[in-house]
């Protein structure tokens, strides 16, 4: 609320999204990312999450989500849209300590 209250987002709004999600049988991960997406719409910020985040939200494997994304990108290309508007591929860096 400290970060987003100034945009008119209230605890009641957040609780409402959570309640609707739970009633709809959504996972907590899905509800969390839905809240983030809705906040980004209100604030004008870009909503960004990883394919692994979406896999957890939809309760599927990373490979299954990757296949869905590849199919969606192909459909967008075939319909004349830019898939990078929806899916951005970024280099992955891993660190070990």
Backbone torsions as a table, in degrees:
resi	resn	phi	psi	omega
1	UNK	NA	-29.4	179.1
2	UNK	-62.6	-42.6	-177.1
3	UNK	-78.9	-34.6	-169.6
4	UNK	-117.2	-3.5	177.7
5	UNK	-59.6	-32.6	-179.6
6	UNK	-66.3	-14.9	177.4
7	UNK	-94.4	4.0	179.6
8	UNK	91.5	6.2	178.7
9	UNK	-80.2	129.3	-177.3
10	UNK	-117.1	162.6	176.4
11	UNK	-61.0	-36.3	178.7
12	UNK	-61.8	-40.1	178.2
13	UNK	-62.5	-45.1	-179.0
14	UNK	-64.3	-46.0	179.3
15	UNK	-61.5	-35.7	178.3
16	UNK	-63.5	-44.3	177.9
17	UNK	-62.3	-41.8	179.0
18	UNK	-63.0	-47.7	-178.9
19	UNK	-60.8	-45.5	179.2
20	UNK	-62.3	-41.4	178.7
21	UNK	-63.2	-44.3	179.2
22	UNK	-64.6	-41.8	177.7
23	UNK	-62.2	-32.2	179.7
24	UNK	-83.9	0.7	178.0
25	UNK	78.3	19.5	-179.7
26	UNK	-78.5	154.8	176.9
27	UNK	-75.3	158.5	176.7
28	UNK	-61.3	-36.2	178.3
29	UNK	-62.2	-43.8	179.1
30	UNK	-62.7	-44.5	180.0
31	UNK	-61.3	-43.3	179.5
32	UNK	-58.9	-48.7	-178.9
33	UNK	-69.1	-29.5	175.3
34	UNK	-66.7	-40.5	176.2
35	UNK	-62.3	-45.6	178.8
36	UNK	-59.7	-42.5	-180.0
37	UNK	-63.1	-45.1	-179.1
38	UNK	-66.3	-39.6	177.0
39	UNK	-63.6	-40.8	179.9
40	UNK	-63.9	-35.6	176.5
41	UNK	-63.6	-44.0	-177.9
42	UNK	-67.9	-39.9	-174.8
43	UNK	-88.0	-13.1	-177.0
44	UNK	80.9	11.1	177.6
45	UNK	-85.0	156.7	177.2
46	UNK	-79.9	134.3	176.3
47	UNK	-89.3	123.8	-178.5
48	UNK	-131.1	132.6	172.2
49	UNK	-148.5	164.5	-179.0
50	UNK	-90.4	164.0	175.8
51	UNK	-63.9	-31.9	176.2
52	UNK	-66.3	-37.6	175.5
53	UNK	-59.8	-46.6	-178.8
54	UNK	-67.4	-35.8	177.3
55	UNK	-60.9	-45.1	178.0
56	UNK	-64.2	-40.8	-178.8
57	UNK	-62.9	-36.0	-179.5
58	UNK	-96.5	6.5	177.6
59	UNK	56.3	52.4	177.7
60	UNK	-139.6	173.2	-178.4
61	UNK	-78.6	160.4	176.3
62	UNK	-59.6	-39.6	179.7
63	UNK	-63.8	-40.5	177.9
64	UNK	-63.5	-42.6	179.5
65	UNK	-66.3	-40.3	178.8
66	UNK	-59.9	-41.4	178.7
67	UNK	-63.7	-42.4	178.5
68	UNK	-61.6	-42.7	179.8
69	UNK	-65.0	-43.9	178.5
70	UNK	-60.7	-42.0	178.5
71	UNK	-65.6	-40.6	179.3
72	UNK	-65.5	-40.9	177.3
73	UNK	-60.5	-43.2	179.8
74	UNK	-63.2	-43.1	177.8
75	UNK	-61.7	-41.1	178.9
76	UNK	-64.4	-42.9	178.3
77	UNK	-61.4	-45.2	-179.0
78	UNK	-64.0	-27.7	179.8
79	UNK	-92.6	5.8	176.0
80	UNK	85.4	11.2	179.4
81	UNK	-97.8	160.7	178.2
82	UNK	-88.8	110.5	-178.7
83	UNK	-65.4	-22.3	179.8
84	UNK	-70.2	-12.9	174.7
85	UNK	-68.6	-27.4	-176.1
86	UNK	-110.9	-34.4	-176.1
87	UNK	-129.2	119.0	179.5
88	UNK	-112.6	125.5	177.1
89	UNK	-89.4	129.3	-178.8
90	UNK	-127.0	149.8	177.9
91	UNK	-67.4	145.4	-179.7
92	UNK	-104.1	133.1	175.2
93	UNK	-119.1	133.6	178.8
94	UNK	-121.0	139.7	-179.9
95	UNK	-124.3	144.3	175.5
96	UNK	-124.8	144.2	178.6
97	UNK	-122.2	NA	NA
